[in-house]
Amino acid sequence: MKVKILDITTDALYNISMAARRCYNSREKDTLQNREAFVKGLIKSGHETPLEFCYVVFDVDGISRSCLQQLARHRIGVGMCVQSQRYVDQSNNRYVIPPSLDYNKNNDYKSIIFENAVQNCLNAYKELLALGVPKEDARFVLPEAMCTNLSIYFNFRELRHFLSLRLDKHAQHEIRALASEFKRLMIERGLGCIVEDIGE
């Protein structure tokens, strides 16, 4: 999995501060020095509507279609464009191996079953294409493990909601890893105050 930020609101803390201070008629109190503390205070008090005035666009490569299905559950304040299996040939595509089925780590029979099943699906897909079946129909034999790539945007409020659900220890390993990357990249961009209180 590879994740990077494609775009992010310029001067996000300023946008949040100006939106929130409109509520209190206190824009004159905004300073560069007090913005981060002010935003943290908004989050702590539960006043997160101003976070909707900012967004981040992530580019994600190499997650499974299974993980994509989990991402698709998040719809309000989120949008995505996903690599099409209808138009993009999947013959040489990679696939995600769950940790419990990683043959290189486990070297056991269940890992062999998984690997064989995925290879059988890929072979069937290639044979169907060779027989003239359109990609949009041949894709029906592909497993959920197949990798996909996408661009996804969140407003900051929904990103917090996403992280609160997907960084939980009960979340599935792959989407938890994706959420962890989102959080890391936000911190790297100097916006830790938006996400740092959401634990892993």
Secondary structure, DSSP 4 states (H G I P E B T S, - for coil): -EEEEEEE-TTHHHHHHHHHHHHHT-GGG--TTTHHHHHHHHHHHT--GGGGG-EEEEEEEEEEHHHHHHHTT--TTEEEEE--TTTS--TT--B---GGG-HHHH-SHHHHHHHHHHHHHHHHHHHHHHTT--HHHHGGG--TTBEEEEEEEEEHHHHHHHHHHHTSTTS-HHHHHHHHHHHHHHHHTT-HHHHTTS--
